[in-house]
């Protein structure tokens, strides 16, 4: 196992060297890719919020029309008449 002093010396040697040459269009391609990823994330986030709001509205309309909390009328016993 390499001790701490040797690791620090190795890191210093690497950092003191001149930076490696990067292909000419790499930076521009990375910027374009990052911008594209941000646009896609923003679009996906907006679409999910829109879907969530539409689901909430649909559930509210359904609940107001069906009224699942109300007890349904009993149909097993005929109405009582002539008492």
MODELLER restraints for C-alpha pairs under 7 A, 6 or more apart:
rsr = mdl.restraints
at = mdl.atoms
